[in-house]
């Protein structure tokens, strides 16, 4: 077992660093022009049977924002839900991020760089998202991340196009823009289409009004919706340093809420499974159950598999000896002796077929481990 754990650690490191990043330029509608996109696909994307949630991160003209997001996902999700990450560059960011002003003096304050938020959201909705969905295997869930004025854009878009994203991370958003335009907008809304599932917002002490406006916005949002809202105030971070910490905490809380809470995960997967373009796969369920087992959440793993029993039928597939052993050991830990025995025997056959690939020491260790497990199953029966 010690060897298996060491191997899994190596495999996890491979997943973290075996990234694939594509650069493309995409033209918007009418006179919008072209923008550069960075598109990250995780190592698991090689599995043609799988589809992935998509994270859209702004400010990709500064590569560190994009890199911080996809590396954080790799470290925080523990292999449970790897994701595609799309970075959208904005060379003239404030034009893209700020909506049209209400107060005339705002034009001078922003040196005329404002007013294109509606065009930018149209570009994301009508050009970026369709391109990604047509060219990559995606799950309908879309996560949007914006920092500073990009956070202003995310919150503005949440009010104007609440269906665009399912999850939003607002990192130290500028709620002061145009004398608190976002606060006025949300206060004037008597209803809010609650299409978001999760909202994370964090602030630094960039100024008293900075905090006061964010509190007003969040309190108004809370009265209009029952979405999961997570708020955080970073006392020891500055506006310039908060992005990395904010993104890490945002994913931590989101993963804990949506994926590491097994009942929420089951509901999420059931909802997705009902859509025409997505089907939960057996191997994906087994991989998620294995992750729960690694963290000692045996009941969670059991509940997940029992909720999708109809998908666990059929022949065993694959020749990855380590994945097969983990699945067999998962079934053994859950008390599914017949399935565990079936997988261990299949694992033993693969080991024999691939004997030359492993070397005598690994082969002997594998045979011994499988034999010990089969004896325990027989003893239990």
Phi and psi in degrees as a GROMACS rama.xvg file:
@    title "Ramachandran Plot"
@    xaxis  label "Phi"
@    yaxis  label "Psi"
@TYPE xy
-57.6943  -41.6265  UNK-2
-63.4539  -41.2652  UNK-3
-61.9256  -42.39  UNK-4
-64.7374  -40.2099  UNK-5
-62.7028  -43.07  UNK-6
-63.0797  -40.5161  UNK-7
-63.758  -36.543  UNK-8
-62.6137  -42.3809  UNK-9
-63.7067  -43.3565  UNK-10
-62.078  -39.8784  UNK-11
-63.2691  -40.2809  UNK-12
-63.5671  -39.0374  UNK-13
-60.2015  -42.0656  UNK-14
-62.7893  -40.2155  UNK-15
-63.2359  -37.0064  UNK-16
-110.165  -6.64024  UNK-17
-88.2253  66.8026  UNK-18
-91.6589  155.748  UNK-19
-127.907  119.21  UNK-20
-124.936  123.755  UNK-21
-107.761  146.348  UNK-22
-114.751  130.635  UNK-23
-138.733  163.585  UNK-24
-117.064  131.278  UNK-25
-124.366  132.067  UNK-26
-91.9624  139.148  UNK-27
-88.2912  -178.37  UNK-28
-75.8843  153.605  UNK-29
54.9928  -124.517  UNK-30
-100.35  22.4086  UNK-31
-66.5799  -32.7243  UNK-32
90.75  -172.869  UNK-33
-102.019  149.729  UNK-34
-133.639  148.162  UNK-35
-85.3085  136.532  UNK-36
-116.406  140.451  UNK-37
-109.306  128.033  UNK-38
-124.862  113.91  UNK-39
-99.2862  130.075  UNK-40
-117.925  135.757  UNK-41
-73.7122  167.157  UNK-42
-54.9034  -36.9253  UNK-43
-65.2384  -9.96142  UNK-44
-65.8328  -18.1349  UNK-45
-63.5141  -23.9137  UNK-46
-75.3514  104.82  UNK-47
-65.1877  -13.9155  UNK-48
-85.5169  -9.21194  UNK-49
-102.574  149.61  UNK-50
-122.578  163.35  UNK-51
-138.751  144.374  UNK-52
-62.4435  155.138  UNK-53
-120.339  132.111  UNK-54
-106.48  127.795  UNK-55
-108.042  118.22  UNK-56
-117.39  132.277  UNK-57
-83.5924  171.782  UNK-58
66.1585  31.1337  UNK-59
-71.8464  -5.27483  UNK-60
-64.9371  -21.8226  UNK-61
-104.305  101.576  UNK-62
-55.3695  -29.6203  UNK-63
-63.276  -28.2738  UNK-64
-68.0756  -44.9387  UNK-65
-64.0901  -46.6284  UNK-66
-63.9374  -38.3656  UNK-67
-60.7412  -34.2603  UNK-68
-73.5258  -52.4857  UNK-69
-70.5703  -30.2007  UNK-70
-73.3896  -35.6073  UNK-71
-62.896  -42.8062  UNK-72
-58.9483  -45.2508  UNK-73
-60.2412  -38.0018  UNK-74
-80.8565  -31.4581  UNK-75
-93.1017  -24.3276  UNK-76
-89.9308  -6.69505  UNK-77
53.1057  29.9214  UNK-78
80.951  -0.583532  UNK-79
-71.7408  -48.369  UNK-80
-139.234  77.5806  UNK-81
-62.369  150.247  UNK-82
-134.88  156.019  UNK-83
-82.9621  139.276  UNK-84
-122.186  127.789  UNK-85
-114.907  117.25  UNK-86
-96.7274  132.46  UNK-87
-113.917  119.934  UNK-88
-80.5559  143.037  UNK-89
-136.044  87.3947  UNK-90
-57.5191  -34.7381  UNK-91
-113.017  72.6317  UNK-92
-61.2981  -40.099  UNK-93
-71.0086  -28.5677  UNK-94
-64.4623  -43.7813  UNK-95
-67.5341  -39.1564  UNK-96
-89.3694  -29.5032  UNK-97
-91.5389  133.945  UNK-98
-73.5219  172.188  UNK-99
-60.6446  140.96  UNK-100
-76.3656  153.587  UNK-101
-97.963  -39.7046  UNK-102
-95.7844  127.473  UNK-103
-57.0943  -36.8466  UNK-104
-67.1549  -17.1481  UNK-105
-63.3703  -31.3749  UNK-106
-59.6462  -43.8781  UNK-107
-68.1767  -42.0945  UNK-108
-59.0368  -34.7709  UNK-109
-102.243  13.9974  UNK-110
53.8192  31.7452  UNK-111
78.6532  1.08593  UNK-112
-93.1196  85.5087  UNK-113
-168.989  171.522  UNK-114
95.09  2.46227  UNK-115
-105.933  13.0932  UNK-116
-60.6352  -38.1579  UNK-117
-66.8923  -41.6086  UNK-118
-64.3795  -39.2838  UNK-119
-68.25  -39.8418  UNK-120
-67.438  -34.076  UNK-121
-63.9985  -39.6851  UNK-122
-61.8309  -44.4326  UNK-123
-64.3762  -44.7639  UNK-124
-71.5678  -41.9545  UNK-125
-99.3871  -15.3912  UNK-126
-120.899  -54.3899  UNK-127
-68.062  -55.3013  UNK-128
-62.5977  -44.0812  UNK-129
-61.0386  -39.1385  UNK-130
-61.5137  -46.2615  UNK-131
-64.1912  -44.8992  UNK-132
-65.9855  -31.6833  UNK-133
-79.5539  -27.2375  UNK-134
-108.285  -5.85942  UNK-135
-135.807  158.474  UNK-136
-83.9247  101.915  UNK-137
-116.547  154.649  UNK-138
-99.1608  147.618  UNK-139
-57.4507  -22.8956  UNK-140
-64.1438  126.854  UNK-141
-125.292  128.236  UNK-142
-111.789  130.165  UNK-143
-113.669  134.257  UNK-144
-126.328  125.417  UNK-145
-135.459  142.775  UNK-146
-120.796  138.026  UNK-147
59.7648  -119.427  UNK-148
-66.665  -25.1687  UNK-149
-66.8568  -31.9878  UNK-150
-68.2184  -35.1339  UNK-151
-58.9639  -44.743  UNK-152
-61.5873  -44.4436  UNK-153
-60.7797  -42.1558  UNK-154
-70.5363  -38.1273  UNK-155
-62.6887  -44.1063  UNK-156
-65.2801  -35.2415  UNK-157
-59.7171  -36.1046  UNK-158
-79.5544  -36.5906  UNK-159
-87.6189  -36.3195  UNK-160
-134.855  69.869  UNK-161
-62.2852  -16.8314  UNK-162
-86.4401  -5.38217  UNK-163
-69.8965  -42.7764  UNK-164
-120.694  149.812  UNK-165
-92.2188  -26.2905  UNK-166
-138.309  138.806  UNK-167
-131.117  133.766  UNK-168
-110.833  116.892  UNK-169
-108.346  106.785  UNK-170
-100.088  106.743  UNK-171
48.5474  52.7181  UNK-172
-64.6648  150.172  UNK-173
-86.9944  93.7035  UNK-174
-85.3403  -3.3588  UNK-175
-81.7218  -13.8236  UNK-176
-52.4137  133.921  UNK-177
52.8928  46.8164  UNK-178
55.9606  41.5639  UNK-179
77.9941  41.4685  UNK-180
-57.172  -40.0059  UNK-181
-64.5077  -37.5228  UNK-182
-64.2797  -43.3743  UNK-183
-63.9675  -39.681  UNK-184
-61.5669  -47.117  UNK-185
-73.0493  -30.7916  UNK-186
-68.2792  -27.064  UNK-187
-86.8585  -0.2595  UNK-188
-95.0542  120.59  UNK-189
-85.4427  -22.5242  UNK-190
-134.903  160.147  UNK-191
-144.969  124.083  UNK-192
-71.6576  106.706  UNK-193
-82.1421  81.3121  UNK-194
-101.638  -11.1463  UNK-195
-79.9585  145.45  UNK-196
-96.9983  -30.8379  UNK-197
-152.77  137.012  UNK-198
-135.462  121.469  UNK-199
-112.353  129.641  UNK-200
-134.661  136.615  UNK-201
-138.457  152.541  UNK-202
-136.66  158.641  UNK-203
-112.645  172.381  UNK-204
-87.1095  67.532  UNK-205
-79.277  -3.96683  UNK-206
156.397  156.191  UNK-207
-61.2552  -46.9455  UNK-208
-67.1898  -30.8639  UNK-209
-55.6955  -46.6637  UNK-210
-74.2263  -45.3928  UNK-211
-59.36  -44.0861  UNK-212
-66.4618  -37.4424  UNK-213
-66.4959  -39.1989  UNK-214
-63.7348  -45.0302  UNK-215
-59.398  -44.3353  UNK-216
-61.712  -47.9594  UNK-217
-66.4164  -37.0879  UNK-218
-66.3069  -40.5747  UNK-219
-65.5327  -40.1244  UNK-220
-61.7783  -40.9938  UNK-221
-61.8626  -34.2364  UNK-222
-76.2698  -18.0407  UNK-223
-98.0553  -11.6518  UNK-224
-147.036  158.926  UNK-225
-110.554  18.4527  UNK-226
-63.2  159.252  UNK-227
-73.3401  116.252  UNK-228
-114.789  125.158  UNK-229
-118.224  124.944  UNK-230
-119.842  146.524  UNK-231
-149.218  139.781  UNK-232
-113.657  120.821  UNK-233
-93.964  104.041  UNK-234
-75.2626  -31.2812  UNK-235
-101.966  6.65953  UNK-236
-110.017  150.531  UNK-237
-98.1618  171.691  UNK-238
-59.3977  -35.2016  UNK-239
-76.9758  -22.9566  UNK-240
-103.882  -6.57171  UNK-241
-77.5059  -21.6209  UNK-242
-57.8084  -50.2035  UNK-243
-60.7937  -47.1597  UNK-244
-66.4046  -38.9884  UNK-245
-62.9781  -44.8372  UNK-246
-63.0896  -42.2931  UNK-247
-62.9107  -46.83  UNK-248
-67.2275  -35.0327  UNK-249
-62.3982  -48.1921  UNK-250
-67.5352  -36.792  UNK-251
-57.1844  -50.6347  UNK-252
-69.8503  -36.3436  UNK-253
-68.2488  -46.4206  UNK-254
-61.3196  -41.0813  UNK-255
-62.6635  -41.6879  UNK-256
-72.1031  -50.4924  UNK-257
-89.7646  -34.6674  UNK-258
-116.27  -33.5997  UNK-259
-91.4266  -4.35857  UNK-260
-94.299  109.022  UNK-261
-63.855  -33.6015  UNK-262
-67.4508  -40.5729  UNK-263
-65.7064  -38.1101  UNK-264
-64.1281  -44.8028  UNK-265
-61.1478  -45.7476  UNK-266
-61.5927  -43.6554  UNK-267
-59.0901  -47.4128  UNK-268
-68.665  -37.7993  UNK-269
-62.5074  -42.7502  UNK-270
-62.9932  -43.4082  UNK-271
-66.0402  -38.7374  UNK-272
-65.3493  -19.9098  UNK-273
-82.4574  -8.33061  UNK-274
-83.3686  150.663  UNK-275
-64.6543  -32.7207  UNK-276
-100.785  15.6452  UNK-277
-145.322  136.64  UNK-278
-135.225  130.024  UNK-279
-70.6243  126.14  UNK-280
-94.9045  152.538  UNK-281
-58.9176  -49.0971  UNK-282
-60.9129  -35.7857  UNK-283
-66.8215  -42.0626  UNK-284
-61.7794  -43.4637  UNK-285
-64.1806  -40.6628  UNK-286
-63.0946  -40.6925  UNK-287
-67.1184  -40.2683  UNK-288
-64.2465  -37.6786  UNK-289
-61.2467  -40.5103  UNK-290
-61.8923  -44.8242  UNK-291
-59.6206  -40.9708  UNK-292
-62.8792  -40.7759  UNK-293
-58.4023  -31.2702  UNK-294
-93.0448  11.6763  UNK-295
77.1324  11.9476  UNK-296
-94.4811  70.6257  UNK-297
-65.168  -43.7738  UNK-298
-63.7398  -37.9425  UNK-299
-62.8371  -44.719  UNK-300
-60.5659  -42.2987  UNK-301
-64.9744  -45.48  UNK-302
-61.6368  -39.0506  UNK-303
-61.2688  -49.5713  UNK-304
-68.8167  -38.22  UNK-305
-66.5099  -25.7446  UNK-306
-75.3872  -15.4666  UNK-307
-130.194  40.3206  UNK-308
-56.0007  -37.0382  UNK-309
-64.5277  -18.9091  UNK-310
-91.2508  -5.60521  UNK-311
-94.5158  6.20846  UNK-312
-84.17  177.472  UNK-313
96.024  174.881  UNK-314
-73.6444  155.198  UNK-315
-73.9999  136.591  UNK-316
-122.187  154.77  UNK-317
102.635  159.191  UNK-318
-129.47  15.2371  UNK-319
-80.139  104.587  UNK-320
-61.0419  -34.9413  UNK-321
-73.9216  -41.396  UNK-322
-65.535  -39.7396  UNK-323
-64.6552  -42.1556  UNK-324
-64.923  -41.8312  UNK-325
-62.0022  -40.8044  UNK-326
-65.8677  -43.4263  UNK-327
-60.5125  -43.6175  UNK-328
-68.0451  -32.5701  UNK-329
-60.9211  -51.6494  UNK-330
-59.6968  -38.0976  UNK-331
-62.9302  -45.2822  UNK-332
-65.3466  -30.9715  UNK-333
-84.5078  -5.9439  UNK-334
86.534  13.0143  UNK-335
-91.0869  75.9966  UNK-336
-61.61  -41.7384  UNK-337
-63.6675  -44.7659  UNK-338
-66.7181  -39.6733  UNK-339
-60.7777  -45.3574  UNK-340
-62.3755  -43.5469  UNK-341
-57.8722  -44.8441  UNK-342
-71.7641  -39.2404  UNK-343
-63.869  -40.0282  UNK-344
-66.4396  -40.2271  UNK-345
-64.6587  -40.9958  UNK-346
-60.4463  -40.6154  UNK-347
-64.4489  -39.6782  UNK-348
-64.6255  -41.5306  UNK-349
-64.03  -40.7774  UNK-350
-59.8703  -40.4232  UNK-351
-66.3641  -43.9567  UNK-352
-63.4732  -36.4131  UNK-353
-103.284  21.2366  UNK-354
-52.4764  -42.4719  UNK-355
-66.8965  -24.1252  UNK-356
-77.3077  -21.1893  UNK-357
-99.0358  -24.4099  UNK-358
86.4092  155.843  UNK-359
-65.2409  -36.5069  UNK-360
-68.8119  -46.0537  UNK-361
-66.2146  -38.8173  UNK-362
-61.2932  -49.2395  UNK-363
-63.1085  -39.7083  UNK-364
-63.7176  -43.712  UNK-365
-61.5144  -45.1641  UNK-366
-60.4851  -42.7447  UNK-367
-65.2584  -44.2352  UNK-368
-64.2826  -43.1344  UNK-369
-65.0855  -42.7084  UNK-370
-61.2928  -41.9403  UNK-371
-63.5184  -40.4758  UNK-372
-66.7857  -42.5847  UNK-373
-63.6627  -36.5072  UNK-374
-65.1978  -39.5469  UNK-375
-65.9764  -37.1931  UNK-376
-65.2265  -46.4269  UNK-377
-61.1651  -39.8411  UNK-378
-65.2743  -39.3496  UNK-379
-68.7722  -29.8044  UNK-380
